[in-house]
Amino acid sequence: MGKATGFLEFERKEPGYRDKDERLKDYRAVENMPDEDDIYDQAARCMDCGIPFCHDYGCPLLNVIPEFNDRVYHGDWACALDILLSTSSFPEFTGRICPAPCEEACVDNLNGDPVTIRQIELAIIEKAFEKGLMKPQPPAFYHDKKVAVIGAGPAGLAAAMMINRAGYRVTVYDEADKPGGLLRYGIPDFKLEKNVVERRIRLMEEEGIVFEQNVQVGTDISIRYLTKHFDAVCLTCGARKPRDLDVPGRNLTGIFFAMDFLTQQNKRISGEPITPSTEINAAGKTVVVIGGGDTGSDCIGTSLRQGATKVIQLEIMPKPPETPSEATPWPLWPNKLRESHAHKEGGTRRWSVNTTACIGENGVLKKIRCEEVAWSNTDGRMTFAPVPGSEFEIETDMVLLAMGFTGPGNEALIEGFGLDTDARGNVKVDGRMMTSVPGIFAGGDMSHGQSLVVTAIHSGKQTARGIIERLSGDTEK
Ligand code: FAD
């Protein structure tokens, strides 16, 4: 694949990020686009490794990575595109924001640096858009059966695209103003500019998919309406129930869920209205972000751009090791310390910190009380205990809760359809992604919990496959 000796000749080279001081002044994408001259050498680094762990172990979509690398190295961009699109629904999204488990599983990563797979993927799809190769692919004809997809996030979009191309008319219903789910209203523009989402939605509309926005299923249209008018329903409503902070003082003014904060900023950028009374803004404030994951990191980048004077991120889990822990050897996704571009922009991070109270004056947040915790492994279960005498306080005007999500929420919809759920509240599905109610399917975060865009796309495709098999009567494959 690529050039047999490429990995010996060329070093890994990334396009890098815009200058920190410059990028903090705007919300535009922070990562530079791959340089075409470099991409050929980078694709050449893909070695003939026998078992491509990147493809069958690293990538949930089973992207045929060595083959598209080979075509890029030979300058055959059209063929590289065909190979990429044979598995990947939206490479323009994953090429920008996927954490790239494929690169962790790359054989080059064993003794050196992995191939820049994500950036090669991005180069292929962006060249295709630039050259006008991304044309709508409507089906040759439509069957007489119709499908309703509820939720226009990456899972719903992937399902809708596949079902429509198989010749079933698709209407996508979504309660938000515009389609995209977390791609549009969660992930900040500095990671994914929204014109990239809009470009794809336009293409899908040209393929024949109908988007009905501002429609909350269960309220604006009934479940009975859906089951009467559609031959199958695909539920891809995400997992949006945020984990709350159960401590005294939680109700003080100045404590917000991360998603409310991030959604507002994305809306501001795209000119969508925000009720002034609910405005959340970090300008001039000391912000504490509780939660050390990606959502927390997005809160840091957004707070700094809004003009926060100080940002502190607190994580209850212990600090991960600088190099992959022995418990997660190659090709597993490694447990190791990660530093996002937002972390490099400013703020401080602390680990093994538990927040025990929020303290205010006249109903307004003034500070939080914290303690350090020590973690231990008891019978395979990680538990923590406060470190005696470690209590401390942080003066703050604003706390953002970014502690993950506890389930799909959407109780009325789930109960309305009469769907079974698992212990975590996720919608239960069988091997064909069908729920406990025949004809109703579910995928994405709604069925497997908060995850990644690439996992949601994979799940959306699996759901589409289940629906197509049911509608075509072909359930034997
Ligand atoms: P969602 O994207 O949540 O979409 C669900 C859709 O359903 C929404 O549009 C919603 O409006 C609609 N809906 C819900 N209920 C109803 C209803 N009753 N009626 C009508 N419509 C309804 N992953 C990555 O890979 N890389 C990242 O960098 C990354 N960053 C992230 C940053 C943040 C802040 C968050 C929160 C997540 C991030 N993720 C990231 C995770 C990723 O965004 C999600 O896993 C993915 O979007 C899930 O896709 P989905 O289609 O299942 O759900």
Residues whose N, C-alpha, C, O or C-beta is under 5 A from the ligand:
A	BS01	FAD	I97 C98 I150 G151 A152 G153 P154 A155 G156 Y173 D174 E175 A176 G180 G181 L182 L183 G186 I187 V215 Q216 V217 T236 C237 G238 A239 D294 T295 D298 L413 G443 G444 D445 M446 Q450 S451 L452 V453 V454 A456
